[in-house]
Amino acid sequence: MTDWNDLKHVLETVRQGGLSGAARVLGVNHATVSRRIAALEDVMGARLFDRLPQGYAPTAAGLDAANAAEKMEAAQLDLSRTLAGRDRSLSGPLIITAPSLVIERVLAPILMAFSQTHPDIDMSLIASNTPLNLARREADIAFRIADEPTETLVGTRIGPQKACVYANKEMVAGLGNPSVTTLDWVRFAHWPGLPVEIRNAWPKRRVTVVVDDMVAAIGATRAGMGATRMPCFLGDSDPNLTRVPGIAPFDYPAIWVLTHPDVRDVPRIKAFMGFAAIHLRAMRPKFLGRIDEAT
């Protein structure tokens, strides 16, 4: 019988497009992946990959093996979620993932309060701007900023959220008339265009730097490289930044608390999601940019 531990090396090599990517995902070295594939080829009596100068290319047999491995993986994950969904204890491990800035500005006190209320729940926190796969049990609960969550997840929409344009205080103090002044701008690489509110308020803009995430944008804005848009709960809570005048808050994707439907009724998951939703809803003025109400 073919060993699943060998098959998963084939599966990840196909998925990741080579040995290096497979080794990274599996947490082993390059040589281990190569050795496990070679051992499986000996057992099966078939060549699974062509060894080409540019890397490993799956043969037809290799693709068949990867397809079989994917089905085995899906069955294993389904069983894992089913068993986890029957867990009735209000204790044990709980893996939570959220963007790093959401953790820093919003979640940390909530996590602390929940930990004090439920000391038998062992929380692990993964700070990541890349969505983890909850179907693969990479996390139990995810906080995401999105217009709509993926259809495979369930949870709670905390409520609407607003964004505004921020710059450091010295830059804002030196701004002139918006109709003639060019506004230095920190642009996000993956955002295709500006909201109409910004284009109308400051028709002249000069991109000074392009960034790929919000942490970089905040750093560049604090340093005076330009203004940028960000959710109000981030900009208003940063003592180094202030709103650029003449631009009212505008719509921004909402914050969601999500889990996989197979584990939604696990007591520790259900308890945390309800706890977090209550506390986050109490913070709605911050998400809507209502400074007076949030203080």
Contacts in CASP RR format, 6 or more apart in sequence:
PFRMAT RR
TARGET T0000
AUTHOR 0000-0000-0000
METHOD contacts of the structure
MODEL  1
MTDWNDLKHVLETVRQGGLSGAARVLGVNHATVSRRIAALEDVMGARLFD
RLPQGYAPTAAGLDAANAAEKMEAAQLDLSRTLAGRDRSLSGPLIITAPS
LVIERVLAPILMAFSQTHPDIDMSLIASNTPLNLARREADIAFRIADEPT
ETLVGTRIGPQKACVYANKEMVAGLGNPSVTTLDWVRFAHWPGLPVEIRN
AWPKRRVTVVVDDMVAAIGATRAGMGATRMPCFLGDSDPNLTRVPGIAPF
DYPAIWVLTHPDVRDVPRIKAFMGFAAIHLRAMRPKFLGRIDEAT
2 40 0 8 1.000
2 43 0 8 1.000
2 44 0 8 1.000
3 40 0 8 1.000
4 69 0 8 1.000
4 72 0 8 1.000
4 76 0 8 1.000
5 36 0 8 1.000
6 36 0 8 1.000
6 37 0 8 1.000
6 39 0 8 1.000
6 40 0 8 1.000
6 43 0 8 1.000
7 40 0 8 1.000
7 65 0 8 1.000
7 68 0 8 1.000
7 69 0 8 1.000
7 72 0 8 1.000
8 26 0 8 1.000
8 69 0 8 1.000
8 73 0 8 1.000
9 22 0 8 1.000
9 26 0 8 1.000
9 32 0 8 1.000
9 33 0 8 1.000
9 36 0 8 1.000
9 37 0 8 1.000
9 40 0 8 1.000
10 37 0 8 1.000
10 40 0 8 1.000
10 48 0 8 1.000
10 62 0 8 1.000
10 65 0 8 1.000
10 66 0 8 1.000
10 69 0 8 1.000
11 65 0 8 1.000
11 66 0 8 1.000
11 69 0 8 1.000
11 70 0 8 1.000
11 73 0 8 1.000
12 21 0 8 1.000
12 22 0 8 1.000
12 25 0 8 1.000
12 26 0 8 1.000
12 33 0 8 1.000
13 19 0 8 1.000
13 21 0 8 1.000
13 22 0 8 1.000
13 33 0 8 1.000
13 37 0 8 1.000
13 49 0 8 1.000
13 56 0 8 1.000
13 58 0 8 1.000
14 58 0 8 1.000
14 62 0 8 1.000
14 63 0 8 1.000
14 66 0 8 1.000
15 22 0 8 1.000
15 25 0 8 1.000
15 66 0 8 1.000
16 22 0 8 1.000
16 24 0 8 1.000
16 25 0 8 1.000
17 56 0 8 1.000
18 55 0 8 1.000
18 56 0 8 1.000
19 30 0 8 1.000
19 33 0 8 1.000
19 34 0 8 1.000
19 55 0 8 1.000
19 56 0 8 1.000
20 30 0 8 1.000
22 33 0 8 1.000
23 29 0 8 1.000
23 30 0 8 1.000
23 32 0 8 1.000
23 33 0 8 1.000
26 32 0 8 1.000
26 33 0 8 1.000
37 48 0 8 1.000
37 49 0 8 1.000
37 56 0 8 1.000
40 48 0 8 1.000
40 65 0 8 1.000
41 47 0 8 1.000
41 48 0 8 1.000
44 61 0 8 1.000
44 65 0 8 1.000
46 59 0 8 1.000
46 61 0 8 1.000
46 62 0 8 1.000
47 59 0 8 1.000
47 61 0 8 1.000
48 58 0 8 1.000
48 59 0 8 1.000
48 61 0 8 1.000
48 62 0 8 1.000
48 65 0 8 1.000
49 56 0 8 1.000
49 57 0 8 1.000
49 58 0 8 1.000
49 59 0 8 1.000
49 62 0 8 1.000
50 56 0 8 1.000
50 57 0 8 1.000
50 58 0 8 1.000
50 59 0 8 1.000
58 66 0 8 1.000
77 135 0 8 1.000
77 136 0 8 1.000
77 137 0 8 1.000
78 262 0 8 1.000
80 137 0 8 1.000
81 135 0 8 1.000
81 137 0 8 1.000
81 260 0 8 1.000
81 262 0 8 1.000
81 263 0 8 1.000
82 262 0 8 1.000
84 137 0 8 1.000
84 262 0 8 1.000
84 263 0 8 1.000
84 266 0 8 1.000
85 262 0 8 1.000
85 263 0 8 1.000
85 265 0 8 1.000
85 266 0 8 1.000
87 266 0 8 1.000
87 267 0 8 1.000
87 268 0 8 1.000
88 267 0 8 1.000
89 267 0 8 1.000
89 268 0 8 1.000
90 118 0 8 1.000
90 120 0 8 1.000
90 121 0 8 1.000
90 267 0 8 1.000
90 268 0 8 1.000
90 271 0 8 1.000
91 118 0 8 1.000
91 120 0 8 1.000
91 121 0 8 1.000
91 122 0 8 1.000
91 268 0 8 1.000
92 120 0 8 1.000
92 121 0 8 1.000
92 122 0 8 1.000
92 268 0 8 1.000
93 121 0 8 1.000
93 122 0 8 1.000
93 124 0 8 1.000
94 121 0 8 1.000
94 122 0 8 1.000
94 123 0 8 1.000
94 124 0 8 1.000
94 140 0 8 1.000
94 141 0 8 1.000
94 268 0 8 1.000
94 269 0 8 1.000
94 272 0 8 1.000
95 123 0 8 1.000
95 124 0 8 1.000
95 126 0 8 1.000
95 138 0 8 1.000
95 139 0 8 1.000
95 140 0 8 1.000
95 141 0 8 1.000
96 111 0 8 1.000
96 123 0 8 1.000
96 124 0 8 1.000
96 125 0 8 1.000
96 126 0 8 1.000
96 139 0 8 1.000
96 140 0 8 1.000
96 141 0 8 1.000
96 142 0 8 1.000
96 143 0 8 1.000
96 272 0 8 1.000
97 125 0 8 1.000
97 126 0 8 1.000
97 127 0 8 1.000
97 128 0 8 1.000
97 132 0 8 1.000
97 138 0 8 1.000
97 139 0 8 1.000
97 141 0 8 1.000
97 142 0 8 1.000
97 143 0 8 1.000
98 107 0 8 1.000
98 125 0 8 1.000
98 126 0 8 1.000
98 127 0 8 1.000
98 128 0 8 1.000
98 142 0 8 1.000
98 143 0 8 1.000
98 144 0 8 1.000
99 127 0 8 1.000
99 128 0 8 1.000
99 129 0 8 1.000
99 143 0 8 1.000
99 145 0 8 1.000
99 214 0 8 1.000
100 127 0 8 1.000
100 128 0 8 1.000
100 129 0 8 1.000
100 215 0 8 1.000
101 214 0 8 1.000
101 215 0 8 1.000
101 218 0 8 1.000
101 234 0 8 1.000
102 143 0 8 1.000
102 145 0 8 1.000
102 255 0 8 1.000
103 111 0 8 1.000
103 125 0 8 1.000
103 127 0 8 1.000
105 233 0 8 1.000
105 234 0 8 1.000
105 237 0 8 1.000
106 233 0 8 1.000
106 255 0 8 1.000
106 280 0 8 1.000
106 283 0 8 1.000
106 286 0 8 1.000
107 143 0 8 1.000
107 276 0 8 1.000
110 275 0 8 1.000
110 276 0 8 1.000
110 279 0 8 1.000
110 280 0 8 1.000
111 123 0 8 1.000
111 125 0 8 1.000
113 275 0 8 1.000
113 279 0 8 1.000
114 121 0 8 1.000
114 123 0 8 1.000
114 272 0 8 1.000
114 275 0 8 1.000
114 276 0 8 1.000
115 121 0 8 1.000
115 123 0 8 1.000
117 275 0 8 1.000
118 268 0 8 1.000
118 271 0 8 1.000
118 272 0 8 1.000
121 268 0 8 1.000
121 271 0 8 1.000
121 272 0 8 1.000
126 132 0 8 1.000
126 138 0 8 1.000
126 139 0 8 1.000
129 213 0 8 1.000
129 214 0 8 1.000
131 142 0 8 1.000
131 144 0 8 1.000
132 138 0 8 1.000
132 139 0 8 1.000
132 142 0 8 1.000
134 140 0 8 1.000
134 142 0 8 1.000
134 152 0 8 1.000
134 153 0 8 1.000
134 258 0 8 1.000
134 259 0 8 1.000
134 260 0 8 1.000
135 152 0 8 1.000
135 260 0 8 1.000
140 259 0 8 1.000
140 263 0 8 1.000
140 266 0 8 1.000
140 269 0 8 1.000
141 257 0 8 1.000
141 258 0 8 1.000
141 259 0 8 1.000
141 269 0 8 1.000
141 272 0 8 1.000
141 273 0 8 1.000
141 276 0 8 1.000
142 153 0 8 1.000
142 257 0 8 1.000
142 258 0 8 1.000
142 259 0 8 1.000
143 255 0 8 1.000
143 256 0 8 1.000
143 257 0 8 1.000
143 258 0 8 1.000
143 276 0 8 1.000
144 255 0 8 1.000
144 256 0 8 1.000
144 258 0 8 1.000
145 161 0 8 1.000
145 231 0 8 1.000
145 252 0 8 1.000
145 253 0 8 1.000
145 254 0 8 1.000
145 255 0 8 1.000
145 256 0 8 1.000
146 253 0 8 1.000
146 254 0 8 1.000
146 256 0 8 1.000
147 253 0 8 1.000
147 254 0 8 1.000
149 155 0 8 1.000
149 256 0 8 1.000
149 258 0 8 1.000
152 260 0 8 1.000
152 261 0 8 1.000
153 258 0 8 1.000
153 259 0 8 1.000
153 260 0 8 1.000
153 261 0 8 1.000
154 258 0 8 1.000
154 259 0 8 1.000
154 260 0 8 1.000
154 261 0 8 1.000
154 264 0 8 1.000
155 256 0 8 1.000
155 257 0 8 1.000
155 258 0 8 1.000
155 259 0 8 1.000
155 264 0 8 1.000
155 273 0 8 1.000
156 256 0 8 1.000
156 257 0 8 1.000
156 273 0 8 1.000
156 274 0 8 1.000
156 277 0 8 1.000
157 254 0 8 1.000
157 255 0 8 1.000
157 256 0 8 1.000
158 254 0 8 1.000
158 255 0 8 1.000
158 256 0 8 1.000
158 257 0 8 1.000
158 277 0 8 1.000
158 280 0 8 1.000
158 281 0 8 1.000
158 284 0 8 1.000
158 287 0 8 1.000
159 254 0 8 1.000
159 255 0 8 1.000
159 281 0 8 1.000
159 284 0 8 1.000
159 287 0 8 1.000
160 251 0 8 1.000
160 254 0 8 1.000
160 287 0 8 1.000
160 288 0 8 1.000
161 231 0 8 1.000
161 232 0 8 1.000
161 233 0 8 1.000
161 251 0 8 1.000
161 252 0 8 1.000
161 253 0 8 1.000
161 254 0 8 1.000
161 255 0 8 1.000
161 287 0 8 1.000
161 288 0 8 1.000
162 231 0 8 1.000
162 232 0 8 1.000
162 249 0 8 1.000
162 250 0 8 1.000
162 251 0 8 1.000
162 252 0 8 1.000
162 287 0 8 1.000
162 288 0 8 1.000
162 289 0 8 1.000
163 229 0 8 1.000
163 230 0 8 1.000
163 231 0 8 1.000
163 232 0 8 1.000
163 249 0 8 1.000
163 250 0 8 1.000
163 251 0 8 1.000
163 252 0 8 1.000
164 229 0 8 1.000
164 230 0 8 1.000
164 232 0 8 1.000
164 235 0 8 1.000
164 236 0 8 1.000
164 243 0 8 1.000
164 244 0 8 1.000
164 247 0 8 1.000
164 248 0 8 1.000
164 249 0 8 1.000
164 250 0 8 1.000
164 289 0 8 1.000
165 198 0 8 1.000
165 201 0 8 1.000
165 227 0 8 1.000
165 228 0 8 1.000
165 229 0 8 1.000
165 243 0 8 1.000
165 244 0 8 1.000
165 247 0 8 1.000
166 221 0 8 1.000
166 227 0 8 1.000
166 228 0 8 1.000
166 229 0 8 1.000
166 230 0 8 1.000
166 235 0 8 1.000
166 238 0 8 1.000
166 241 0 8 1.000
166 242 0 8 1.000
166 243 0 8 1.000
166 244 0 8 1.000
167 221 0 8 1.000
167 224 0 8 1.000
167 226 0 8 1.000
167 227 0 8 1.000
167 228 0 8 1.000
167 241 0 8 1.000
167 242 0 8 1.000
167 244 0 8 1.000
168 221 0 8 1.000
168 222 0 8 1.000
168 223 0 8 1.000
168 224 0 8 1.000
168 240 0 8 1.000
168 241 0 8 1.000
168 242 0 8 1.000
169 240 0 8 1.000
169 241 0 8 1.000
169 242 0 8 1.000
170 224 0 8 1.000
171 184 0 8 1.000
171 224 0 8 1.000
171 226 0 8 1.000
171 227 0 8 1.000
172 242 0 8 1.000
172 243 0 8 1.000
172 244 0 8 1.000
172 245 0 8 1.000
175 181 0 8 1.000
175 183 0 8 1.000
175 244 0 8 1.000
175 245 0 8 1.000
178 201 0 8 1.000
178 202 0 8 1.000
178 203 0 8 1.000
178 246 0 8 1.000
179 203 0 8 1.000
180 204 0 8 1.000
181 202 0 8 1.000
181 204 0 8 1.000
182 204 0 8 1.000
182 205 0 8 1.000
182 206 0 8 1.000
183 202 0 8 1.000
183 204 0 8 1.000
183 205 0 8 1.000
183 206 0 8 1.000
183 226 0 8 1.000
183 227 0 8 1.000
183 244 0 8 1.000
184 205 0 8 1.000
184 206 0 8 1.000
184 208 0 8 1.000
184 224 0 8 1.000
184 225 0 8 1.000
184 226 0 8 1.000
184 227 0 8 1.000
185 205 0 8 1.000
185 206 0 8 1.000
185 207 0 8 1.000
185 208 0 8 1.000
185 226 0 8 1.000
185 227 0 8 1.000
185 228 0 8 1.000
186 207 0 8 1.000
186 208 0 8 1.000
186 209 0 8 1.000
186 211 0 8 1.000
186 217 0 8 1.000
186 220 0 8 1.000
186 221 0 8 1.000
186 225 0 8 1.000
186 226 0 8 1.000
186 227 0 8 1.000
186 228 0 8 1.000
187 207 0 8 1.000
187 209 0 8 1.000
187 210 0 8 1.000
187 211 0 8 1.000
187 228 0 8 1.000
188 210 0 8 1.000
188 211 0 8 1.000
188 212 0 8 1.000
188 217 0 8 1.000
188 228 0 8 1.000
189 210 0 8 1.000
189 211 0 8 1.000
189 212 0 8 1.000
190 212 0 8 1.000
194 229 0 8 1.000
195 229 0 8 1.000
195 250 0 8 1.000
195 251 0 8 1.000
197 247 0 8 1.000
197 248 0 8 1.000
197 250 0 8 1.000
198 229 0 8 1.000
198 247 0 8 1.000
198 250 0 8 1.000
201 244 0 8 1.000
201 246 0 8 1.000
201 247 0 8 1.000
202 244 0 8 1.000
202 247 0 8 1.000
208 220 0 8 1.000
208 225 0 8 1.000
208 226 0 8 1.000
209 220 0 8 1.000
209 225 0 8 1.000
209 226 0 8 1.000
211 217 0 8 1.000
211 220 0 8 1.000
214 230 0 8 1.000
214 234 0 8 1.000
217 228 0 8 1.000
217 230 0 8 1.000
218 230 0 8 1.000
218 234 0 8 1.000
218 238 0 8 1.000
218 241 0 8 1.000
220 226 0 8 1.000
220 228 0 8 1.000
221 227 0 8 1.000
221 228 0 8 1.000
221 230 0 8 1.000
221 241 0 8 1.000
222 238 0 8 1.000
222 240 0 8 1.000
222 241 0 8 1.000
227 244 0 8 1.000
231 252 0 8 1.000
231 287 0 8 1.000
232 249 0 8 1.000
232 252 0 8 1.000
232 286 0 8 1.000
232 287 0 8 1.000
232 288 0 8 1.000
232 289 0 8 1.000
233 283 0 8 1.000
233 286 0 8 1.000
233 287 0 8 1.000
233 289 0 8 1.000
235 241 0 8 1.000
235 243 0 8 1.000
236 243 0 8 1.000
236 286 0 8 1.000
236 289 0 8 1.000
236 291 0 8 1.000
236 294 0 8 1.000
237 286 0 8 1.000
249 288 0 8 1.000
249 289 0 8 1.000
255 280 0 8 1.000
255 287 0 8 1.000
257 273 0 8 1.000
257 274 0 8 1.000
257 276 0 8 1.000
257 277 0 8 1.000
257 280 0 8 1.000
259 269 0 8 1.000
259 273 0 8 1.000
263 269 0 8 1.000
264 270 0 8 1.000
264 273 0 8 1.000
283 294 0 8 1.000
285 293 0 8 1.000
285 294 0 8 1.000
286 294 0 8 1.000
END
